[in-house]
Amino acid sequence: QFLGSLLTELRLYSEQRLFGSEPLQSVYFGGGTPTTLSPHQLAAVLSAVRDGFVLQNDAEITVEAHPESVTADSLSHLHEAGFTRISFGAESMNQTELDRVGRPGSPLSTLQVVAAARDAGFTDLNLDLMYGLPGQSIESWAASLQQMVTLAPTHLSCYALTVEEDTHLRTAIQRGLVPAPDEMLQNEMEDLAEALLSRAGYARYEISNYCRPGYASRHNQLHWTGGEYLGLGPSAQSYVAGRRFGNVSDLAAYNEYLRNGRLPVTESQQLTTAHEACDRLVFGLRL
C-alpha cells in the first residue's frame, strides 16, 4: 500500500513538471533503512523516478542501508537497477559500543558488507560513524577511524551522538544506566577525526562529511547551498521555487491522501527574500 502511494505521489509531481526540463543531479533513498524493502521494490521506485523526471546521465543515485539489511545478491540487484552509490550505517567498529546503544549488527558485518558491495560493482561507498557514544573513549574512537581508513571508502560521515526524546537511550541516561554524551570529549573526537582523516587523504567539505577527491556527495551539497529538492513519502520535506513544504507524518493519513488523488502536503511556507538569505547564512555554516 505504501509503495502504491509513493508511486502515485511521484506521478502527481511529475505531471506538475516542477523542475521543467532541468535534469536531476541526485536521487536519494534514505532516512531510516530503505533496504527493508526488496531490491525489486526499490528498483520499481527508481524506474518510476526515471519515467517521471529527467536525470543527468551521471546522476548520483544513493541508497542507505544497514549492513545486515542487504546480501551479496540484493547488492547486485541494486547495482544492476542503477543505484550508483551506497551508504552503510556502521556507527562504530567496537561491538561493546554498538551494544550499549542497542544497535544491531557487528563490526564484522560492516567488513563483510563493504567487500560484498565492491564485488557487486559499487565504487562510490559511504560509511557512517558516530562519536560520543556511551562509554566510548578517545582511543576506541581512534581505532574505529583507523579501521574505516583501512576499508578505504570514498566517503565518510562522522556524526556526534545526539540523544533524542522518547528513545531507549534517553530513558537509560535518565535512569543513570549509561552516561550522557560529554560535549568536551565530543569536541576532542571531532578534532581527532579531522586530523586523522586528513592525513589519510580525505577532504572535510562539510562539518560532518569527508571524501576522497571527486566524491563529495551532491545530495549533501545541494542542501547546504540552497539547492531545490523534492521529498517523497511520510514526513518528507521539500524546497522548490522558494517554498518549503512538508508531508503528513502519519502513514495511514499519507495513504489516504494519495488514495484520493491528493498530495499529502500539510505544511507550506513561501519564504521571503530575507528568510532565504537567513537560511543561506545558517546552512552555509555547515560548509
HELIX and SHEET records of a PDB file:
HELIX    1   1 PHE A    2  GLN A   16  1                                  15    
HELIX    2   2 PRO A   34  THR A   36  5                                   3    
HELIX    3   3 PRO A   39  GLY A   52  1                                  14    
HELIX    4   4 PRO A   67  SER A   69  5                                   3    
HELIX    5   5 ALA A   72  ALA A   81  1                                  10    
HELIX    6   6 GLN A   95  ARG A  100  1                                   6    
HELIX    7   7 PRO A  107  ALA A  120  1                                  14    
HELIX    8   8 ILE A  138  LEU A  151  1                                  14    
HELIX    9   9 HIS A  168  GLN A  174  1                                   7    
HELIX   10  10 GLU A  183  ARG A  199  1                                  17    
HELIX   11  11 ARG A  218  TRP A  224  1                                   7    
HELIX   12  12 LEU A  251  ARG A  259  1                                   9    
HELIX   13  13 THR A  273  GLY A  284  1                                  12    
SHEET    1   A 7 LEU A  24  PHE A  29  0                                        
SHEET    2   A 7 LEU A  55  ALA A  65  1                                        
SHEET    3   A 7 ARG A  85  GLU A  91  1                                        
SHEET    4   A 7 ASP A 124  TYR A 131  1                                        
SHEET    5   A 7 HIS A 155  ALA A 160  1                                        
SHEET    6   A 7 ASN A 209  CYS A 211 -1                                        
SHEET    7   A 7 ALA A 203  GLU A 206 -1                                        
SHEET    1   B 3 GLN A 237  VAL A 240  0                                        
SHEET    2   B 3 ARG A 243  ASN A 247 -1                                        
SHEET    3   B 3 VAL A 265  GLN A 270 -1                                        
END                                                                             
